Amino acid sequence: MEGGDFVPHSRDLAFIGIGLRSNMEAVTCLMDNDWLGYRRVAVVRDEYDTSQDRMHLDCVFGLLSETCCVCYEQMLGDDSPKKRLVDEYSMISGTRAYEKTREGVEFGSYLADNGINVITIPHEAQLEYACNILNLGESRIVSVHPAMARKIVSSPHFSGDVQVIDFSPITSMYGAVHCASQVVRRRCVA
């Protein structure tokens, strides 16, 4: 499993991508050993795309808050040839074990079911790491893509602060701000 495939949502939920770089065996190991600490784990399966340009979940998806995200527009929808499907695992009450509670849910539908509004990112911006944001908590975001940062702050679904930094030496080598860090938990407002 690689870090770019782990995106924590809240104390209740974490997203983990599997496909080109990470696999289900790694996710199972994390769940079986109770190394995650989340009540629900959304395993986002990349079975149709598996492109180096979208090698990790953070290349196509980034959480701005518990109710808002950026997402690669071409992977949304049941008819998309680049779609992602979600299997949800939930901790069994009174135990530290997980069981599969949902299977094969289209990613956009899963986000909507969880009250997460989507700001779509077009293809060219996705290739420039517009989805690869760093969420510092309390809707404080670091972005490497100025145009998409403006789109985020103008969205009625986002209320927060976005700082844009020049990360071009890293983005030229297949990576951006989320890739260069690893957020395990964010500070949550009580």
N, C-alpha and C positions, 0 to 999 in steps of 0.2 A: 504494500500500500504506500502511495506517495501522498505527501501533505496537501498538494493542490486538489486532491479529491475529498478533502474534509472541510465542510462548511458548517460551523455551529450556528444554530438558529436561536435557541433560548435554553433555559434550564430543562425544558421538556423535550426538545427535538434537535437532532443533528442530521445533516445531509451528508451522505458518503457516496461518491461516484465510483462505479466500477466499469471497466471496459479496457481501454488501450493500455493503461499503466497499473491500475489497481484491480484486485480480483476479490471474488466473494469469499475465498478461503481466508483472506486477511480480515475481512469484516466479521466473519464467523468467529475467528480467533479473538477479536476484540470483544465481541458480545459474550462468548463463552467464558471469558476470563473477567468479565465485568470491568473492563478497562475504559469504558466510554462514559458512564455516569449520566446517561440520558435515558428518560423513560421511553422515548420513541426514537427509532433510527430509520430514516428514509434512505433506502438504497436506490440510487439513481443509476439505472442500467443504460449504458451506451452500447447498443447491439447493432445499430443500423448505420452509424456514421464512422466511428473509430478512426478519426483523422488526427494526424499530428497537430494540426492547427487547433484542435479542440481536445487535446490529450487528457486534460483534467477537467473536473467539474468547475473549477474557478475560471476556466477559459470561456465558459458559456453562462455562468450564473454567479451572482454576488448578492448577498443580503445587505440592504441598506438599513433595515430595522426589522422588527418582528412582523411588520405588516407591509413591507415594501422591498422589492428586489429589482435588480437588472437581470435581463435574460436575453440570450441570443434568439431573435425572432424566428429564425428558420428551424429551430428545434421544437417549436410549439405546435400542437395540433395532432390529432390522430392520423392525418394524412401526410404528415411531414416525413420525407425520406431520412431526416436527421433527428427524428423524435427520440425522446428519452422516456423510459417507463420506470415507475417507482414501485418498489416492494417495501411495505412498511412493517417493521418489527417493533413489537411493544413488549415491555417488561411485564411478566406475569405477576399479578398482585401477590404480595407476600413472599416473593422469591427475588433472585438476582438473575433469572433466566429470561430469555426473549423467545417470543413466538411470532410467526408471520401472521399479521392481522389484515393486510391488504396486499394485493398482488396485481402487477401489470397496469397500474393507473398512469394515464398519460400525464406528463410532468406539469403542464399548464393547469390541468384539472386538479392535480394534487395541490398545487400552490393555492388555487382558488378555494379548495376545500378547507385549507388552513388559514384563510383570511389574508393571504399575501397578495398584494397588488403588484402587477408586473409593469416595469418600464422596459420596453423592448429595445434591443440593440441591433442595428442593421449589420449585414454581413461584413462590409468593409471595416466598420468600427470594431466588430468582434475580432477581426484579424489583427487589429491594433491594440488589443488587450483592454477594450472598454469595459468588459465584464469583470476583469481582474482587479477588483477594488479591495481596499483594506478597511474593514469596519472596526473602529476603535471602541465602539460602544456609544450609547446615547446619541445615535445618528451622527457621529463624527466620522467622516469618510475621507480616505485618501484615494485619489484617482490619478491615472497617468494619461487620461484622454480628455483634453479641454472641451471639445464639442459635446461629448456625452456628459461631462460634469455639468455643463449648462443645462442639458436636457433633464438631468436628475433634479437640480435645484428648482427648475421651473415646473416640475410635476406637482399636481395637487396632492399626490399620495406621499410625498416626501417632505419632512420638516426636519431640517438639520443643517449641518455645515459640511461642505465639500472643499477640500484643499487639493489642488492639482500640483503635481511635481513632475519634473523632467526625469524620466526613468529610461530614456532612450538607450543608454549603454546596456541595460539589462533586457529591455524588450527586443533588442536586436538579436538576443540569444535565446529566444523562446521563454520569456518569463516577465513578470511584472510584480507589483507590490504585494499581492497575496502570496505569490510564489516565494518571495524573499523573506517571508515571515511565517509564523504559525500561531494563529490565535486558537487557544484551547477553550477559553471561556472569556466572555466579555462582561464588563461591569453592567449589571442590570439595575434599572431604576425600580425601586420598591413601590 
